[in-house]
Amino acid sequence: MSFLSLHDVDLSLGGTRILDAISLHVDKGEFVSILGPSGAGKSTIFRLLTGAVPLQGGTITCAGQPLHGQEASFAFMPQRDALLPWRRIIDNLTLGLEVQGIPRKDARARVTPLLADFGLEAFSTHYPAQLSGGMRQRAALLRTVVQGRAVQLLDEPFGALDALTRLQMQAWFEDRWRTSRWTTLLVTHDVREAVALSDRIYVLSPRPARVIAEMSVPLPRPRLGRPPCAAAHAIEAQLLETLLQQTGN
Ligand SMILES: Nc1ncnc2c1ncn2[C@@H]1O[C@H](COP(=O)(O)OP(=O)(O)OP(=O)(O)O)[C@@H](O)[C@H]1O
């Protein structure tokens, strides 16, 4: 059975229909991406999962239980790193745990052994403004995964980075994911990123978002840090064509 499952999820906001019978699922340890045009409703799916907007129609289950009261299953990383500028990196990293009620000292003990793996060991007492964009994204990702939640929700985590840093971060992230196998749902409008990182990809139509395609990515890992193969290009081309058909181009 799927770990996270959305079935026929409908949503309207301010009289505008945003989601139209969205059904998708994520298995344990799976990396799934939601790919769609800007404004389609991708982030809105995350707002539903984290309880920021209430479910209006359809069902969502996580670990076999209805979503209601299950929001604690999700760790959410937003598009911007959202680090608090007045807190040192270490104190930003413990924030999610402190919100869960874990004392700061215990939270630090949980974060500290992970600093080196995220390339932040020498920067834990720095403030966010003293770090590069890539480092801040690594910190935001560490803050997300250290919470030990069942599912990681990543909303365009590399979208704000310059092209080179984005490539480096994607390769670094793929490496981390291969060892930890976090159950991950990624929102992106970057076709190449989706193919590089995902086990499966759902493609959404423009608003109101419907699932118009579901594609498996049966490519060996690691996929990044080496020239993309012909099979990856073929999947990217198919996804692009699906997206372009929807926009009438
Ligand atoms: N409260 C609201 N009332 C009306 N429309 C809303 C409301 N909140 C969001 N929307 C609309 O819902 C649509 C989906 O927004 P969402 O942020 O989920 O899109 P997205 O696919 O994540 O876009 P992007 O890729 O640009 O981040 C947008 O067109 C947005 O204008």
The ligand as an ORCA input file, in Angstrom:
! r2SCAN-3c Opt
* xyz 0 1
  N      -6.223     32.404     -1.676
  C      -6.251     32.295     -2.996
  N      -7.290     32.764     -3.718
  C      -7.342     32.668     -5.055
  N      -6.371     32.083     -5.792
  C      -5.305     31.596     -5.136
  C      -5.179     31.659     -3.706
  N      -4.012     31.081     -3.360
  C      -3.442     30.678     -4.509
  N      -4.196     30.979     -5.570
  C      -3.910     30.697     -6.983
  O      -3.725     29.316     -7.090
  C      -2.860     29.025     -8.171
  C      -1.893     27.965     -7.754
  O      -0.899     28.524     -6.884
  P       0.375     27.657     -6.470
  O       1.250     28.548     -5.662
  O      -0.071     26.381     -5.876
  O       1.011     27.378     -7.900
  P       2.398     26.696     -8.256
  O       2.093     25.660     -9.292
  O       3.086     26.228     -7.033
  O       3.159     27.923     -8.916
  P       4.741     28.291     -8.945
  O       5.388     27.185     -9.728
  O       4.766     29.583     -9.683
  O       5.207     28.381     -7.534
  C      -2.213     30.327     -8.575
  O      -2.750     30.698     -9.841
  C      -2.612     31.296     -7.482
  O      -2.825     32.581     -8.007
*
